[in-house]
Amino acid sequence: QLQLVESGGGLVQVGGSLRLSCAVFGSTLDYYVIGWFRQLPGKEREGVSCISSSGSTTKYLDSVAGRLTISRDNAKNTVYLQMNSLKPEDTGIYYCAAETAREENYCSGYVLGYDYWGQGTQVTVSS
């Protein structure tokens, strides 16, 4: 059974940075597409970013493009989300998720496409 554990969340001031980590256990990361999602207060979960199993394809939600960077280190079985220039509207719970890769250069931000989820990590941006 694949397990995902997020870390790195916390409280940060506007304009600050955080790096979220998603550690994968139970299998080799190479076989999986990884997505980062968030649930903002009172809203549905949305896709923030994703990275293909090869690492060659990355995608971002329009509102975070240019501020967030996703990367993966298959040797460490870990995916990262570097978050810069944070805004109060980025406050929420951030989740990583995995789906079995069917094609090495594909990823999507579609919530229902992912089979395995972490427990989430809280990000709070204060003004």
C-alpha positions in Angstrom: 0.0 0.0 0.0 1.4 3.3 -1.1 1.7 6.0 1.7 2.3 9.7 1.3 3.5 12.0 4.1 3.5 15.7 3.7 5.7 18.1 5.7 6.9 21.7 5.6 3.7 23.6 6.2 3.5 26.4 8.7 2.9 30.0 9.4 4.6 32.6 7.2 4.2 36.3 6.5 3.0 37.7 3.2 5.7 37.5 0.6 7.5 34.7 2.4 8.4 31.2 1.3 7.8 27.6 2.3 9.0 24.3 0.8 6.6 21.4 1.1 7.8 17.9 0.9 5.9 14.7 0.0 7.7 11.5 1.1 6.4 8.4 -0.6 6.6 5.0 1.1 5.7 1.5 0.0 6.9 1.7 -3.6 9.3 3.3 -6.0 8.4 6.9 -6.8 9.4 6.3 -10.5 6.1 4.6 -11.2 3.9 7.5 -10.1 2.5 10.8 -11.2 2.4 13.2 -8.3 0.0 16.1 -7.7 -0.2 18.8 -5.1 -3.7 20.0 -4.2 -5.1 22.4 -1.7 -8.3 23.0 0.1 -8.9 26.7 0.9 -11.4 27.6 3.7 -14.9 27.0 2.5 -13.9 25.8 -0.9 -13.5 22.5 -2.7 -10.1 20.8 -3.2 -8.3 22.1 -6.2 -5.2 21.0 -8.1 -2.2 23.3 -7.6 0.5 21.5 -9.5 1.5 18.2 -10.9 4.6 16.4 -12.2 4.9 13.5 -14.5 6.8 10.3 -13.6 9.6 11.3 -15.9 9.7 14.8 -14.4 9.6 16.3 -17.9 6.1 17.6 -17.6 4.9 20.0 -14.9 1.7 22.0 -14.7 0.4 24.8 -12.5 -2.8 26.4 -11.5 -2.9 29.9 -13.1 -3.0 31.7 -9.8 0.2 30.1 -8.6 2.2 30.0 -11.8 5.5 31.8 -11.4 5.4 31.6 -7.6 5.4 27.8 -7.1 7.8 25.2 -8.4 7.3 21.4 -8.3 10.2 19.0 -8.4 10.9 15.4 -7.7 13.9 13.4 -6.4 13.2 9.8 -7.2 16.4 8.7 -5.4 14.9 10.1 -2.2 11.3 9.1 -3.1 10.3 12.6 -2.4 8.4 15.4 -4.3 8.8 19.0 -3.4 6.7 22.2 -3.8 8.7 25.3 -3.4 6.3 28.2 -2.6 7.5 31.8 -3.0 5.8 35.2 -2.8 3.0 33.7 -0.7 -0.3 35.5 -0.4 -3.0 35.3 2.2 -5.3 33.6 -0.3 -2.8 30.7 -0.4 -3.9 29.8 3.1 -5.2 26.3 3.3 -4.5 22.6 3.7 -2.1 21.3 1.1 -2.2 17.6 0.0 0.0 15.5 -2.2 -1.4 12.6 -4.1 -0.2 9.9 -6.4 -1.5 7.9 -9.4 0.1 5.1 -11.3 1.8 6.5 -14.4 0.4 5.2 -17.6 2.5 7.5 -19.7 5.8 9.0 -18.5 5.2 12.5 -19.7 1.6 13.0 -18.5 0.2 14.6 -15.4 -3.1 16.3 -14.5 -4.7 18.4 -11.7 -7.9 16.4 -11.8 -8.7 15.3 -8.2 -10.5 12.1 -9.1 -7.6 10.8 -11.1 -5.5 10.2 -8.0 -5.6 7.0 -6.0 -3.4 7.7 -3.0 -3.4 10.8 -0.7 -1.4 12.2 2.1 -2.9 13.6 5.3 -2.3 17.2 4.4 -0.2 20.0 5.9 -1.5 23.4 6.9 -0.1 26.5 5.2 -1.1 29.9 6.8 0.0 33.2 5.3 -0.5 36.1 7.6 -0.9 39.7 6.6 
